[in-house]
């Protein structure tokens, strides 16, 4: 795992004796990102929080663990939104966070890939 190198430098091991150990709550994306040294902005944290909730009940379990996790959330000037709704903007933010975390873990700088001609 690429994360193992960066985590290993801090004395943490994701893999020990060939087995994944994890680094805390695997569904808490904000916590996982912080464990590798990434500190999300308020907007990034909002997307990660909603994605964490969604991954917990939609990714593995048929329903959420509590009714509160299924409650719609309010967006200013929009109103209440279903917990599973992700806008194009949300997906772009999630992709940006993923790229930032991968770069942080790998130690490689981000670079812009030119658009095809």
C-alpha positions, -999 to +999 in steps of 0.1 A: +000+000+000+012+035-008-001+048+024+021+024+043+053+044+035+040+077+048+022+061+078+053+041+086+074+072+088+051+083+116+054+050+134+021+037+122+016+005+102-014-001+080-002-036+072+014-059+098+025-094+090+006-093+057-027-083+073-045-050+071-047-033+105-066-002+096-061+033+111-093+039+130-129+040+118-128+030+082-160+047+074-150+081+089-133+097+058-124+129+077-107+109+104-089+087+079-077+117+059-064+134+091-045+102+100-024+107+069-019+144+075-046+159+053-068+185+069-099+193+048-114+227+043-149+233+056-164+225+021-142+193+017-152+182+053-189+186+044-185+164+014-164+138+032-189+137+061-218+130+037-198+105+018-188+087+050-225+085+060-234+072+026-207+046+025-217+032+058-253+024+048-254+023+010-220+008+004-223-022+028-255-023+047-291-022+032-301+005+057-284+029+081-276+020+116-298+048+130-328+067+116-309+100+121-284+089+094-312+087+068-326+122+077-325+147+048-301+176+054-307+212+047-287+233+022-292+271+023-312+285-006-320+249-018-339+232+010-338+197+023-318+171+002-319+133+004-289+119+022-278+100-008-278+130-032-244+141-046-242+170-070-216+173-098-198+198-076-197+173-047-182+147-070-155+172-082-147+181-046-144+144-036-121+138-066-100+168-056-097+155-020-087+120-033-060+135-055-047+156-026-046+126-002-029+104-028-002+131-034+003+135+003+006+098+009+029+092-021+051+122-014+048+132-051+037+167-061+005+171-081+008+181-117-016+192-143-020+169-172-026+188-204-059+184-222-058+162-254-056+182-286 
